[in-house]
Amino acid sequence: MRVLDLVLAVAGLIVTAPLMVILWLIGWFDTGAPIFRQIRVGRGQKPFVLYKFRTMRRDAPQVATHEASAALVTPWGRFLRRTKLDELPQLWNVLKGEMSLVGPRPCLPTQTELITERARRGVFAARPGITGLAQLQGIDMSTPRLLAETDAKMLAGLNLRAYLAYLLQTALGRGRGDRLRG
């Protein structure tokens, strides 16, 4: 599915380029730093830099979303999260081969319980993804064992039909992001 990832990522970057410029400009006025970069754990537990549009204040701590206060999310950031537009820069991660469009969401290196659970189930054999079964079912990183089990289940049944179904369901707005504290 790497070829499909590449084709769709290139197409997505071309089609959404004007929108991303607009989002970048609005983000610049919102926080002064529209792109958020964070080290995440990728395939084979190799770290990589994940890109997203910034949704929280610049002084927000570098913690998992479910550990962050909802008060740190800007009004613009709430819109980006609700529409999932904050994820668009990850198409660059897909193009670079660090991510897939569909796969387990990449975690932070500090999420040791999730890393252990995923390693136990062979989840790190796959590229992390922008969307996947856990996201569509509303399972976030606050439940490491359940998330790792769901990731492993998704990967065991991942074929072209499932890949396309996950993308379609995400595009249609199914699922939600990680829950915020408070």
C-alpha angles and dihedrals in degrees: 000000000000090000090053090048090054095046094047094043092051091045091046093050092049096045096043097040094101091046092048091052089054092046090048091052094048089046090052090057091043100052108354089240111065098178120070118203123192136168111246135178113255140178112332087012089285113153120237138170113259119205126211138152108267114256100169134060115277092248093058113127118254096248136125112286094246088057094051125090117251087225089073093065113096121224088250088049091054089055092048092049094046092051093037089231089130087075097061096094088060087076083079089056088052092050090051091053095245093111142021126220088243123038143086113319109255114250133211120265088242093062092090097160091055092044090052093048092047093046090051090055098042094246093140090067087080132063112257115250144218090233138010147150095293093054092048090050093048094247110147136185093272088083103052099177095046091045093051091047091050092047091051091048091051093049093048090057099034111131133142093277093050091044091054092043092054091050093048094047090049092048089051090055101255117152130022138240129259114303117250124226115252 
